[in-house]
Amino acid sequence: MPSPEQRLDQLEPVISEMLAKQDETAAKVERVSAQVRQLTVVVTNSLTTQSDNIEFLLTQTQQLTEGQARLEQGQTELKQQVNQGFAQIITLINERLK
């Protein structure tokens, strides 16, 4: 039967190898964590930019819609004025022809 010293000598290389593998795993985990943090920043920045772009487009669309409504209102008023003008001209012509 091996002595306690011999058993300890047998365990030391195994423990050393396990600790080395644990260090490698910890380093890999740290690298992956750093990549995940970097990816999180990139995704967050992209989403912020996309959100800003969407907000800009919605604002511009709203302004264009409001502008179109004003143009249509102006066009309607202009048509009414033109129709009134023609009606006055026709009335004047009819009066002169009498």
Secondary structure as the mmCIF struct_conf table of DSSP 4:
data_model
#
loop_
_struct_conf.conf_type_id
_struct_conf.id
_struct_conf.beg_label_comp_id
_struct_conf.beg_label_asym_id
_struct_conf.beg_label_seq_id
_struct_conf.end_label_comp_id
_struct_conf.end_label_asym_id
_struct_conf.end_label_seq_id
HELX_RH_AL_P HELX_RH_AL_P1 PRO A 4 LEU A 97
#
